[in-house]
Amino acid sequence: MSEKLKIKISIADRVYPLTVEQSQEEALRTASKKIDMTIKQFEESYAVRDKQDVLAMCALQFASQTEQKQLEKTAVSEAELAKLKALNELIVKHLD
């Protein structure tokens, strides 16, 4: 069992204490930095009155990126499946 670490993550000028697996620390710190960079970009690009609006837009952007990657992964899998079916048909024809 890996050792738990107590870390503090800062997001949108707020500090969140977390207890995490050692293997998760780097990913959490990187994610925190990406969120803060995205917040900064939104604040510079749009007239934002409320930090909650910026955080909602960040959440939407990250969730849509995740969904897009999943869709692309599914599309690649379907393309690979089609190629495998075509190869299988060629093999079956050759064996007949």
Backbone as XML, in Angstrom:
<?xml version="1.0"?>
<chain id="A" units="angstrom">
  <residue number="1" name="MET">
    <atom name="N" x="0.851" y="-1.175" z="0.000"/>
    <atom name="CA" x="0.000" y="0.000" z="0.000"/>
    <atom name="C" x="0.896" y="1.237" z="0.000"/>
  </residue>
  <residue number="2" name="SER">
    <atom name="N" x="0.626" y="2.167" z="-0.899"/>
    <atom name="CA" x="1.488" y="3.339" z="-0.988"/>
    <atom name="C" x="1.140" y="4.354" z="0.100"/>
  </residue>
  <residue number="3" name="GLU">
    <atom name="N" x="2.117" y="5.165" z="0.375"/>
    <atom name="CA" x="1.993" y="6.143" z="1.440"/>
    <atom name="C" x="1.148" y="7.329" z="0.986"/>
  </residue>
  <residue number="4" name="LYS">
    <atom name="N" x="0.301" y="7.818" z="1.881"/>
    <atom name="CA" x="-0.536" y="8.984" z="1.599"/>
    <atom name="C" x="0.254" y="10.249" z="1.913"/>
  </residue>
  <residue number="5" name="LEU">
    <atom name="N" x="0.043" y="11.257" z="1.077"/>
    <atom name="CA" x="0.673" y="12.555" z="1.283"/>
    <atom name="C" x="-0.397" y="13.596" z="1.568"/>
  </residue>
  <residue number="6" name="LYS">
    <atom name="N" x="-0.065" y="14.535" z="2.412"/>
    <atom name="CA" x="-0.943" y="15.676" z="2.635"/>
    <atom name="C" x="-0.350" y="16.831" z="1.853"/>
  </residue>
  <residue number="7" name="ILE">
    <atom name="N" x="-1.107" y="17.294" z="0.865"/>
    <atom name="CA" x="-0.628" y="18.383" z="0.019"/>
    <atom name="C" x="-1.664" y="19.506" z="0.016"/>
  </residue>
  <residue number="8" name="LYS">
    <atom name="N" x="-1.234" y="20.648" z="-0.466"/>
    <atom name="CA" x="-2.135" y="21.779" z="-0.627"/>
    <atom name="C" x="-2.108" y="22.185" z="-2.090"/>
  </residue>
  <residue number="9" name="ILE">
    <atom name="N" x="-3.279" y="22.246" z="-2.686"/>
    <atom name="CA" x="-3.434" y="22.611" z="-4.083"/>
    <atom name="C" x="-4.142" y="23.959" z="-4.139"/>
  </residue>
  <residue number="10" name="SER">
    <atom name="N" x="-3.616" y="24.865" z="-4.942"/>
    <atom name="CA" x="-4.224" y="26.186" z="-5.089"/>
    <atom name="C" x="-4.941" y="26.256" z="-6.424"/>
  </residue>
  <residue number="11" name="ILE">
    <atom name="N" x="-6.226" y="26.627" z="-6.366"/>
    <atom name="CA" x="-7.028" y="26.823" z="-7.571"/>
    <atom name="C" x="-7.818" y="28.111" z="-7.385"/>
  </residue>
  <residue number="12" name="ALA">
    <atom name="N" x="-7.684" y="29.010" z="-8.312"/>
    <atom name="CA" x="-8.419" y="30.278" z="-8.293"/>
    <atom name="C" x="-8.207" y="31.021" z="-6.975"/>
  </residue>
  <residue number="13" name="ASP">
    <atom name="N" x="-6.961" y="31.089" z="-6.560"/>
    <atom name="CA" x="-6.574" y="31.810" z="-5.346"/>
    <atom name="C" x="-7.180" y="31.235" z="-4.064"/>
  </residue>
  <residue number="14" name="ARG">
    <atom name="N" x="-7.563" y="29.977" z="-4.105"/>
    <atom name="CA" x="-8.017" y="29.277" z="-2.906"/>
    <atom name="C" x="-7.155" y="28.044" z="-2.718"/>
  </residue>
  <residue number="15" name="VAL">
    <atom name="N" x="-6.874" y="27.744" z="-1.480"/>
    <atom name="CA" x="-6.023" y="26.596" z="-1.171"/>
    <atom name="C" x="-6.912" y="25.452" z="-0.691"/>
  </residue>
  <residue number="16" name="TYR">
    <atom name="N" x="-6.655" y="24.276" z="-1.252"/>
    <atom name="CA" x="-7.419" y="23.072" z="-0.910"/>
    <atom name="C" x="-6.462" y="22.018" z="-0.366"/>
  </residue>
  <residue number="17" name="PRO">
    <atom name="N" x="-6.590" y="21.675" z="0.912"/>
    <atom name="CA" x="-5.754" y="20.605" z="1.458"/>
    <atom name="C" x="-6.302" y="19.246" z="1.013"/>
  </residue>
  <residue number="18" name="LEU">
    <atom name="N" x="-5.411" y="18.394" z="0.550"/>
    <atom name="CA" x="-5.809" y="17.073" z="0.070"/>
    <atom name="C" x="-4.902" y="16.001" z="0.655"/>
  </residue>
  <residue number="19" name="THR">
    <atom name="N" x="-5.446" y="14.828" z="0.838"/>
    <atom name="CA" x="-4.658" y="13.656" z="1.189"/>
    <atom name="C" x="-4.731" y="12.726" z="-0.019"/>
  </residue>
  <residue number="20" name="VAL">
    <atom name="N" x="-3.575" y="12.469" z="-0.620"/>
    <atom name="CA" x="-3.545" y="11.729" z="-1.880"/>
    <atom name="C" x="-2.464" y="10.657" z="-1.856"/>
  </residue>
  <residue number="21" name="GLU">
    <atom name="N" x="-2.585" y="9.738" z="-2.789"/>
    <atom name="CA" x="-1.519" y="8.762" z="-3.007"/>
    <atom name="C" x="-0.319" y="9.498" z="-3.592"/>
  </residue>
  <residue number="22" name="GLN">
    <atom name="N" x="0.857" y="9.042" z="-3.275"/>
    <atom name="CA" x="2.069" y="9.679" z="-3.782"/>
    <atom name="C" x="2.075" y="9.699" z="-5.307"/>
  </residue>
  <residue number="23" name="SER">
    <atom name="N" x="1.537" y="8.661" z="-5.913"/>
    <atom name="CA" x="1.519" y="8.566" z="-7.376"/>
    <atom name="C" x="0.581" y="9.593" z="-8.017"/>
  </residue>
  <residue number="24" name="GLN">
    <atom name="N" x="-0.326" y="10.181" z="-7.249"/>
    <atom name="CA" x="-1.277" y="11.152" z="-7.781"/>
    <atom name="C" x="-0.784" y="12.596" z="-7.679"/>
  </residue>
  <residue number="25" name="GLU">
    <atom name="N" x="0.217" y="12.835" z="-6.864"/>
    <atom name="CA" x="0.625" y="14.202" z="-6.555"/>
    <atom name="C" x="0.981" y="15.018" z="-7.806"/>
  </residue>
  <residue number="26" name="GLU">
    <atom name="N" x="1.840" y="14.498" z="-8.638"/>
    <atom name="CA" x="2.288" y="15.257" z="-9.806"/>
    <atom name="C" x="1.119" y="15.602" z="-10.728"/>
  </residue>
  <residue number="27" name="ALA">
    <atom name="N" x="0.236" y="14.641" z="-10.966"/>
    <atom name="CA" x="-0.909" y="14.883" z="-11.845"/>
    <atom name="C" x="-1.824" y="15.958" z="-11.262"/>
  </residue>
  <residue number="28" name="LEU">
    <atom name="N" x="-2.033" y="15.938" z="-9.959"/>
    <atom name="CA" x="-2.886" y="16.950" z="-9.330"/>
    <atom name="C" x="-2.258" y="18.334" z="-9.414"/>
  </residue>
  <residue number="29" name="ARG">
    <atom name="N" x="-0.969" y="18.415" z="-9.190"/>
    <atom name="CA" x="-0.296" y="19.715" z="-9.270"/>
    <atom name="C" x="-0.314" y="20.247" z="-10.711"/>
  </residue>
  <residue number="30" name="THR">
    <atom name="N" x="-0.112" y="19.370" z="-11.672"/>
    <atom name="CA" x="-0.167" y="19.773" z="-13.078"/>
    <atom name="C" x="-1.577" y="20.229" z="-13.455"/>
  </residue>
  <residue number="31" name="ALA">
    <atom name="N" x="-2.582" y="19.489" z="-13.005"/>
    <atom name="CA" x="-3.971" y="19.864" z="-13.291"/>
    <atom name="C" x="-4.304" y="21.220" z="-12.672"/>
  </residue>
  <residue number="32" name="SER">
    <atom name="N" x="-3.833" y="21.448" z="-11.469"/>
    <atom name="CA" x="-4.064" y="22.732" z="-10.798"/>
    <atom name="C" x="-3.473" y="23.875" z="-11.612"/>
  </residue>
  <residue number="33" name="LYS">
    <atom name="N" x="-2.269" y="23.685" z="-12.116"/>
    <atom name="CA" x="-1.621" y="24.723" z="-12.925"/>
    <atom name="C" x="-2.391" y="24.965" z="-14.218"/>
  </residue>
  <residue number="34" name="LYS">
    <atom name="N" x="-2.866" y="23.897" z="-14.846"/>
    <atom name="CA" x="-3.630" y="24.048" z="-16.085"/>
    <atom name="C" x="-4.934" y="24.809" z="-15.830"/>
  </residue>
  <residue number="35" name="ILE">
    <atom name="N" x="-5.583" y="24.501" z="-14.725"/>
    <atom name="CA" x="-6.826" y="25.208" z="-14.382"/>
    <atom name="C" x="-6.544" y="26.688" z="-14.188"/>
  </residue>
  <residue number="36" name="ASP">
    <atom name="N" x="-5.500" y="27.016" z="-13.429"/>
    <atom name="CA" x="-5.169" y="28.420" z="-13.194"/>
    <atom name="C" x="-4.799" y="29.148" z="-14.484"/>
  </residue>
  <residue number="37" name="MET">
    <atom name="N" x="-4.092" y="28.469" z="-15.396"/>
    <atom name="CA" x="-3.756" y="29.082" z="-16.684"/>
    <atom name="C" x="-5.022" y="29.328" z="-17.508"/>
  </residue>
  <residue number="38" name="THR">
    <atom name="N" x="-5.943" y="28.383" z="-17.471"/>
    <atom name="CA" x="-7.189" y="28.531" z="-18.215"/>
    <atom name="C" x="-8.029" y="29.662" z="-17.629"/>
  </residue>
  <residue number="39" name="ILE">
    <atom name="N" x="-8.066" y="29.759" z="-16.312"/>
    <atom name="CA" x="-8.779" y="30.855" z="-15.657"/>
    <atom name="C" x="-8.214" y="32.190" z="-16.128"/>
  </residue>
  <residue number="40" name="LYS">
    <atom name="N" x="-6.904" y="32.294" z="-16.137"/>
    <atom name="CA" x="-6.250" y="33.535" z="-16.553"/>
    <atom name="C" x="-6.607" y="33.881" z="-17.995"/>
  </residue>
  <residue number="41" name="GLN">
    <atom name="N" x="-6.611" y="32.877" z="-18.874"/>
    <atom name="CA" x="-6.959" y="33.117" z="-20.280"/>
    <atom name="C" x="-8.397" y="33.619" z="-20.413"/>
  </residue>
  <residue number="42" name="PHE">
    <atom name="N" x="-9.310" y="32.994" z="-19.682"/>
    <atom name="CA" x="-10.709" y="33.427" z="-19.747"/>
    <atom name="C" x="-10.863" y="34.848" z="-19.208"/>
  </residue>
  <residue number="43" name="GLU">
    <atom name="N" x="-10.184" y="35.158" z="-18.122"/>
    <atom name="CA" x="-10.297" y="36.496" z="-17.539"/>
    <atom name="C" x="-9.721" y="37.559" z="-18.473"/>
  </residue>
  <residue number="44" name="GLU">
    <atom name="N" x="-8.664" y="37.204" z="-19.206"/>
    <atom name="CA" x="-8.063" y="38.153" z="-20.145"/>
    <atom name="C" x="-8.896" y="38.304" z="-21.423"/>
  </residue>
  <residue number="45" name="SER">
    <atom name="N" x="-9.591" y="37.254" z="-21.811"/>
    <atom name="CA" x="-10.313" y="37.255" z="-23.082"/>
    <atom name="C" x="-11.756" y="37.750" z="-22.974"/>
  </residue>
  <residue number="46" name="TYR">
    <atom name="N" x="-12.364" y="37.584" z="-21.822"/>
    <atom name="CA" x="-13.780" y="37.909" z="-21.666"/>
    <atom name="C" x="-13.987" y="38.810" z="-20.452"/>
  </residue>
  <residue number="47" name="ALA">
    <atom name="N" x="-15.040" y="39.611" z="-20.522"/>
    <atom name="CA" x="-15.406" y="40.452" z="-19.380"/>
    <atom name="C" x="-16.145" y="39.567" z="-18.375"/>
  </residue>
  <residue number="48" name="VAL">
    <atom name="N" x="-15.429" y="39.099" z="-17.387"/>
    <atom name="CA" x="-15.999" y="38.178" z="-16.413"/>
    <atom name="C" x="-16.197" y="38.919" z="-15.100"/>
  </residue>
  <residue number="49" name="ARG">
    <atom name="N" x="-17.404" y="38.824" z="-14.569"/>
    <atom name="CA" x="-17.697" y="39.524" z="-13.319"/>
    <atom name="C" x="-17.500" y="38.639" z="-12.105"/>
  </residue>
  <residue number="50" name="ASP">
    <atom name="N" x="-17.643" y="37.353" z="-12.292"/>
    <atom name="CA" x="-17.667" y="36.448" z="-11.144"/>
    <atom name="C" x="-16.693" y="35.294" z="-11.378"/>
  </residue>
  <residue number="51" name="LYS">
    <atom name="N" x="-15.923" y="34.971" z="-10.365"/>
    <atom name="CA" x="-14.969" y="33.861" z="-10.450"/>
    <atom name="C" x="-15.690" y="32.540" z="-10.719"/>
  </residue>
  <residue number="52" name="GLN">
    <atom name="N" x="-16.916" y="32.402" z="-10.206"/>
    <atom name="CA" x="-17.678" y="31.171" z="-10.430"/>
    <atom name="C" x="-17.973" y="30.979" z="-11.916"/>
  </residue>
  <residue number="53" name="ASP">
    <atom name="N" x="-18.219" y="32.076" z="-12.634"/>
    <atom name="CA" x="-18.452" y="31.977" z="-14.083"/>
    <atom name="C" x="-17.213" y="31.436" z="-14.786"/>
  </residue>
  <residue number="54" name="VAL">
    <atom name="N" x="-16.052" y="31.935" z="-14.380"/>
    <atom name="CA" x="-14.798" y="31.477" z="-14.980"/>
    <atom name="C" x="-14.580" y="30.003" z="-14.669"/>
  </residue>
  <residue number="55" name="LEU">
    <atom name="N" x="-14.832" y="29.606" z="-13.443"/>
    <atom name="CA" x="-14.656" y="28.200" z="-13.069"/>
    <atom name="C" x="-15.627" y="27.301" z="-13.832"/>
  </residue>
  <residue number="56" name="ALA">
    <atom name="N" x="-16.843" y="27.781" z="-14.060"/>
    <atom name="CA" x="-17.813" y="26.997" z="-14.834"/>
    <atom name="C" x="-17.333" y="26.826" z="-16.267"/>
  </residue>
  <residue number="57" name="MET">
    <atom name="N" x="-16.776" y="27.889" z="-16.853"/>
    <atom name="CA" x="-16.266" y="27.799" z="-18.212"/>
    <atom name="C" x="-15.056" y="26.867" z="-18.287"/>
  </residue>
  <residue number="58" name="CYS">
    <atom name="N" x="-14.211" y="26.894" z="-17.264"/>
    <atom name="CA" x="-13.079" y="25.958" z="-17.207"/>
    <atom name="C" x="-13.579" y="24.517" z="-17.155"/>
  </residue>
  <residue number="59" name="ALA">
    <atom name="N" x="-14.550" y="24.281" z="-16.299"/>
    <atom name="CA" x="-15.105" y="22.930" z="-16.177"/>
    <atom name="C" x="-15.686" y="22.467" z="-17.508"/>
  </residue>
  <residue number="60" name="LEU">
    <atom name="N" x="-16.414" y="23.361" z="-18.179"/>
    <atom name="CA" x="-16.989" y="23.022" z="-19.484"/>
    <atom name="C" x="-15.903" y="22.719" z="-20.509"/>
  </residue>
  <residue number="61" name="GLN">
    <atom name="N" x="-14.853" y="23.523" z="-20.524"/>
    <atom name="CA" x="-13.772" y="23.298" z="-21.486"/>
    <atom name="C" x="-13.088" y="21.967" z="-21.236"/>
  </residue>
  <residue number="62" name="PHE">
    <atom name="N" x="-12.737" y="21.670" z="-19.984"/>
    <atom name="CA" x="-12.051" y="20.414" z="-19.690"/>
    <atom name="C" x="-12.956" y="19.204" z="-19.941"/>
  </residue>
  <residue number="63" name="ALA">
    <atom name="N" x="-14.238" y="19.333" z="-19.595"/>
    <atom name="CA" x="-15.168" y="18.221" z="-19.836"/>
    <atom name="C" x="-15.362" y="17.991" z="-21.333"/>
  </residue>
  <residue number="64" name="SER">
    <atom name="N" x="-15.449" y="19.070" z="-22.109"/>
    <atom name="CA" x="-15.640" y="18.900" z="-23.554"/>
    <atom name="C" x="-14.398" y="18.302" z="-24.205"/>
  </residue>
  <residue number="65" name="GLN">
    <atom name="N" x="-13.212" y="18.657" z="-23.701"/>
    <atom name="CA" x="-11.986" y="18.048" z="-24.226"/>
    <atom name="C" x="-11.976" y="16.546" z="-23.951"/>
  </residue>
  <residue number="66" name="THR">
    <atom name="N" x="-12.402" y="16.165" z="-22.756"/>
    <atom name="CA" x="-12.468" y="14.748" z="-22.397"/>
    <atom name="C" x="-13.452" y="14.013" z="-23.296"/>
  </residue>
  <residue number="67" name="GLU">
    <atom name="N" x="-14.621" y="14.611" z="-23.510"/>
    <atom name="CA" x="-15.631" y="13.992" z="-24.369"/>
    <atom name="C" x="-15.133" y="13.878" z="-25.806"/>
  </residue>
  <residue number="68" name="GLN">
    <atom name="N" x="-14.457" y="14.907" z="-26.299"/>
    <atom name="CA" x="-13.940" y="14.889" z="-27.666"/>
    <atom name="C" x="-12.910" y="13.772" z="-27.836"/>
  </residue>
  <residue number="69" name="LYS">
    <atom name="N" x="-12.034" y="13.626" z="-26.854"/>
    <atom name="CA" x="-11.035" y="12.556" z="-26.924"/>
    <atom name="C" x="-11.705" y="11.185" z="-26.922"/>
  </residue>
  <residue number="70" name="GLN">
    <atom name="N" x="-12.764" y="11.042" z="-26.131"/>
    <atom name="CA" x="-13.484" y="9.772" z="-26.086"/>
    <atom name="C" x="-14.140" y="9.479" z="-27.437"/>
  </residue>
  <residue number="71" name="LEU">
    <atom name="N" x="-14.729" y="10.515" z="-28.050"/>
    <atom name="CA" x="-15.344" y="10.335" z="-29.365"/>
    <atom name="C" x="-14.306" y="9.954" z="-30.421"/>
  </residue>
  <residue number="72" name="GLU">
    <atom name="N" x="-13.147" y="10.619" z="-30.369"/>
    <atom name="CA" x="-12.081" y="10.303" z="-31.314"/>
    <atom name="C" x="-11.572" y="8.885" z="-31.109"/>
  </residue>
  <residue number="73" name="LYS">
    <atom name="N" x="-11.460" y="8.473" z="-29.855"/>
    <atom name="CA" x="-11.006" y="7.117" z="-29.540"/>
    <atom name="C" x="-11.995" y="6.098" z="-30.084"/>
  </residue>
  <residue number="74" name="THR">
    <atom name="N" x="-13.281" y="6.380" z="-29.930"/>
    <atom name="CA" x="-14.315" y="5.480" z="-30.442"/>
    <atom name="C" x="-14.255" y="5.410" z="-31.963"/>
  </residue>
  <residue number="75" name="ALA">
    <atom name="N" x="-14.051" y="6.559" z="-32.604"/>
    <atom name="CA" x="-13.979" y="6.594" z="-34.066"/>
    <atom name="C" x="-12.785" y="5.785" z="-34.559"/>
  </residue>
  <residue number="76" name="VAL">
    <atom name="N" x="-11.649" y="5.905" z="-33.877"/>
    <atom name="CA" x="-10.462" y="5.140" z="-34.265"/>
    <atom name="C" x="-10.740" y="3.655" z="-34.071"/>
  </residue>
  <residue number="77" name="SER">
    <atom name="N" x="-11.372" y="3.288" z="-32.983"/>
    <atom name="CA" x="-11.680" y="1.884" z="-32.737"/>
    <atom name="C" x="-12.598" y="1.332" z="-33.816"/>
  </residue>
  <residue number="78" name="GLU">
    <atom name="N" x="-13.580" y="2.114" z="-34.238"/>
    <atom name="CA" x="-14.494" y="1.669" z="-35.290"/>
    <atom name="C" x="-13.751" y="1.506" z="-36.609"/>
  </residue>
  <residue number="79" name="ALA">
    <atom name="N" x="-12.832" y="2.408" z="-36.903"/>
    <atom name="CA" x="-12.047" y="2.305" z="-38.137"/>
    <atom name="C" x="-11.161" y="1.056" z="-38.094"/>
  </residue>
  <residue number="80" name="GLU">
    <atom name="N" x="-10.549" y="0.802" z="-36.943"/>
    <atom name="CA" x="-9.710" y="-0.395" z="-36.799"/>
    <atom name="C" x="-10.554" y="-1.654" z="-36.936"/>
  </residue>
  <residue number="81" name="LEU">
    <atom name="N" x="-11.742" y="-1.632" z="-36.362"/>
    <atom name="CA" x="-12.637" y="-2.781" z="-36.461"/>
    <atom name="C" x="-13.022" y="-3.044" z="-37.919"/>
  </residue>
  <residue number="82" name="ALA">
    <atom name="N" x="-13.292" y="-1.993" z="-38.669"/>
    <atom name="CA" x="-13.640" y="-2.142" z="-40.083"/>
    <atom name="C" x="-12.474" y="-2.753" z="-40.859"/>
  </residue>
  <residue number="83" name="LYS">
    <atom name="N" x="-11.258" y="-2.317" z="-40.569"/>
    <atom name="CA" x="-10.080" y="-2.880" z="-41.234"/>
    <atom name="C" x="-9.902" y="-4.354" z="-40.881"/>
  </residue>
  <residue number="84" name="LEU">
    <atom name="N" x="-10.123" y="-4.696" z="-39.618"/>
    <atom name="CA" x="-9.992" y="-6.092" z="-39.206"/>
    <atom name="C" x="-11.044" y="-6.969" z="-39.880"/>
  </residue>
  <residue number="85" name="LYS">
    <atom name="N" x="-12.255" y="-6.450" z="-40.013"/>
    <atom name="CA" x="-13.309" y="-7.208" z="-40.693"/>
    <atom name="C" x="-12.943" y="-7.437" z="-42.162"/>
  </residue>
  <residue number="86" name="ALA">
    <atom name="N" x="-12.405" y="-6.392" z="-42.797"/>
    <atom name="CA" x="-12.002" y="-6.514" z="-44.204"/>
    <atom name="C" x="-10.888" y="-7.536" z="-44.353"/>
  </residue>
  <residue number="87" name="LEU">
    <atom name="N" x="-9.910" y="-7.515" z="-43.446"/>
    <atom name="CA" x="-8.828" y="-8.500" z="-43.484"/>
    <atom name="C" x="-9.369" y="-9.907" z="-43.264"/>
  </residue>
  <residue number="88" name="ASN">
    <atom name="N" x="-10.301" y="-10.032" z="-42.343"/>
    <atom name="CA" x="-10.898" y="-11.335" z="-42.065"/>
    <atom name="C" x="-11.620" y="-11.872" z="-43.302"/>
  </residue>
  <residue number="89" name="GLU">
    <atom name="N" x="-12.333" y="-10.993" z="-43.991"/>
    <atom name="CA" x="-13.039" y="-11.409" z="-45.205"/>
    <atom name="C" x="-12.041" y="-11.870" z="-46.274"/>
  </residue>
  <residue number="90" name="LEU">
    <atom name="N" x="-10.928" y="-11.178" z="-46.417"/>
    <atom name="CA" x="-9.896" y="-11.576" z="-47.374"/>
    <atom name="C" x="-9.328" y="-12.945" z="-47.030"/>
  </residue>
  <residue number="91" name="ILE">
    <atom name="N" x="-9.097" y="-13.177" z="-45.760"/>
    <atom name="CA" x="-8.554" y="-14.473" z="-45.317"/>
    <atom name="C" x="-9.552" y="-15.584" z="-45.590"/>
  </residue>
  <residue number="92" name="VAL">
    <atom name="N" x="-10.818" y="-15.329" z="-45.261"/>
    <atom name="CA" x="-11.860" y="-16.342" z="-45.488"/>
    <atom name="C" x="-11.970" y="-16.647" z="-46.985"/>
  </residue>
  <residue number="93" name="LYS">
    <atom name="N" x="-11.952" y="-15.613" z="-47.833"/>
    <atom name="CA" x="-12.020" y="-15.829" z="-49.293"/>
    <atom name="C" x="-10.819" y="-16.635" z="-49.771"/>
  </residue>
  <residue number="94" name="HIS">
    <atom name="N" x="-9.652" y="-16.330" z="-49.241"/>
    <atom name="CA" x="-8.435" y="-17.016" z="-49.651"/>
    <atom name="C" x="-8.481" y="-18.499" z="-49.239"/>
  </residue>
  <residue number="95" name="LEU">
    <atom name="N" x="-9.026" y="-18.778" z="-48.086"/>
    <atom name="CA" x="-9.097" y="-20.141" z="-47.596"/>
    <atom name="C" x="-10.160" y="-20.978" z="-48.291"/>
  </residue>
  <residue number="96" name="ASP">
    <atom name="N" x="-11.154" y="-20.310" z="-48.851"/>
    <atom name="CA" x="-12.229" y="-21.057" z="-49.552"/>
    <atom name="C" x="-11.803" y="-21.527" z="-50.861"/>
  </residue>
</chain>
